[in-house]
């Protein structure tokens, strides 16, 4: 069993966010981080080779958030997360993604669950944005239902983990798709104390058009084959 939460020690959290060409969404995400009832001690935005104005929006919106922009060149999301963890200063790592908006109590719910359950890993939840017919159809077709306690996951857009637990997994594998599933499978094979935080919700935006849905499924299907899934 890993070393669990010491209630006498302050819980310091580094939030890691991988981004690539997210000029349209990253400001909204960082504004939701700024509105957290319990802010992270640092925010590390890992820019994986953006060719748009993503770095500009990160630096301008994140000025009051202790945001560090780390530019790493073109990497897949899992590799960018690994780079963010390597740069993080604190023992607790929270993860979310661009294209997401966090509930105001998101990090507070994750941290409270970790302390209450003396957990090494806390799985938050997420909801799909359903503001258009295309997104409503996607929610029906492939988004899992909530469990009885209101939880939906696990997901890399709503996660809190001790650094030692993360390191024990070897980090996220270098795949474009399914890297999160492989990571969670590795977690399940370790002797860790885990818990859920159903109220730690991230609002996820599915692709906005049918063409975007097709492109995503084609891309992910190819990379699932590469990952032998």
N, C-alpha and C positions, 0 to 999 in steps of 0.2 A: 504494500500500500504506500502511495506517495505521501509526503509530508503535507498535512492538511492545513486549513486556515488557522492561523493563530489570532484569536480575538483581541489580543493585546497589541498587535501590530497594525499600523495603518494599512489600509488596502489601497494601493496605488495602481492605477489602470492606464495602460497605453492602448489607444484605439487605433487599429490598423485598417486602412481603406485602400484597396487597389483600384486604380482608374486607368482608362484608356479611351481617349476621345469622348469625354463626358462633359463637355462645355455646356450642354443643355440641361444637365441634371445635378452637377456637383455642388452648385451654389445652394440648391434646395436642401441637399443632404447636410451640408455644413451648417446651414441655418437651423436645421433640426437638432444638430449636435450642440449648437450654441444655446438652444432652448431646453437642454436637459436639466432636470431637477438635481441631478448629480453628474457633474461634468467629468470627463476623463482628465487625468493629470497631463496627458499629452495626446495629440492626434498626429499620426504619421500617415500622410497621403503618399502612396507609392505610384508615381506616374510611369506607366509601362510603355513609353514611347509615343505619347499623344502627338498628333500632328495638327490639332485644333487649338483653341484657346483655353483648354483645361488648366494648364499651370497658372495662367493669369487669374482665373476665377478662384482657384485654390488660394493663391497668395492674397488676393484682395478680400475675399469673404472670410478667410480663416485668420485674419490678422489678430483678432482678439481671442483666439482659441488655443494658443500655444501649438499651432499647426506647424509641422515640419514637412516640407515637400521634398521627397526623395526621388530623384530621377534615375531610372535604372535601365533605360533602353527597352526594346521590345521583349516583353515576357508574357507568359500566360498568367491568368489571375492567381493560381496557386503559388507560382514562383514569386509573384509580386508580394503576396502575403508573407511568404517566407523571408523575403528581403526586409519587409516591414518589421517582422518580429526580431530579426537580427539587429535592426537599428533601434529597437525599443529600449527604454531605460528601466521599465518597471517589471515586476514579477507577475502581474496579471495582464493578459492580452484580451482585448475585445475585438471582434471582427464584425464589419458590415461591408456593404458594397455600394458603389455608385448606382444610380437609378432607384434609390431607396429613400424613404423618409421615415425617421424614427419617432415613435411616440415619446412625449416629453419625459415619461418615467422609465424609459427603456433601460438605461444603464443602472439606474437605482434599483430596478427590479432584479436585474442580473446580479448585481453586487449583494443585495440583500439575501437572495437565494443562496449564493455561495457561502455567506456567513452563517445563515440559519442552518444549512445542511452540512456545514464543514465540507464543502465539495471542491473537487479539483476542476470540474467541468460543469458549466451551466448552459443548457440548451434553451435559448429563447425561442420565440415564435414569430410568425409572419402572416400577413394577409395580402392577397393580391388586390391591386387596384382594379376596380370594375366600372370605370366611368364611361366605357364605350361597349358596344355590342361585341366587337372583336375580343376585347379583354374579358367580358363576361363569359363568352364561349370558351376561352382558354381556361378560365377558372373552373368551369364545369368539366372540361375534358381531361385536364392533367394536373390540377392542383389538389393535393390530398385533403380530405376532410379533417376538421379539428377532432381531437380525441375528447373523451368525456370531460376532462379537466380544462378544455379550451385551448389545448396546445396543438401546434402544427409544426412539424420539423422531423429530424434536425436540419439545420440550414446554416450555411456560412454567413448569411446576412444578419444573424442574431445569435452570437456565441460569445461566451466568456470562458477563458481557460488559463490555468496556471502555466507559466513558462516551462516548468519542469515536465508537465504533462505533454505540452506541445512538443518539446524536444524528444520525448520518449517515442513519439509517433514517427519521427524522422521528417516531420513537416508535410506539406501538401506535395503530392507527386507532380511531375512536369507534364500534365495533360491539359488540353484546352477544355475538355468536358469530363465529367465524372471524377474530377480531382477531389471534390468535396465528399462524394460517396466513398471513395477509397480512403480518405482521411478518417471519416467516421467509422469505417470498418476497422481500421487500425486502432482507433480509440477503444472500440468495444472489446478488443482482444487484450487490453491492458488492465491491470488491477487498479482501477481508479474509482473514486466516488463521484458519481454524476447526479444531477438533478435537473428538473425542468423549471422554467419560469414562464408560464403561459401568458402573463401580463406584459412581458418584455417583447413588445410587438414592433416589427418593422413593416412598413407598407411598401410592397414590391410592385414595380410597374412592369407588367408583361409587355411584349412587343405591341406596338400600336396599330399595325396593319397586317393584313393577311400575307403580303409579300415578306414582311419582316419576320412573321412567324415561320414561313417556309424556309427562309434563309437560316434562321436559328436552328431549326430542326435538322436541316441538311448539314450544317456545320457540326452540330453536336453528334449527329449520327456517324459522320466520318471519324470524329475524334474518339467516340466510344469504341469504334473498331480498333483504332490505334492503341487504345488503352486495354484491349482484349476484354471488353465488357459486352 
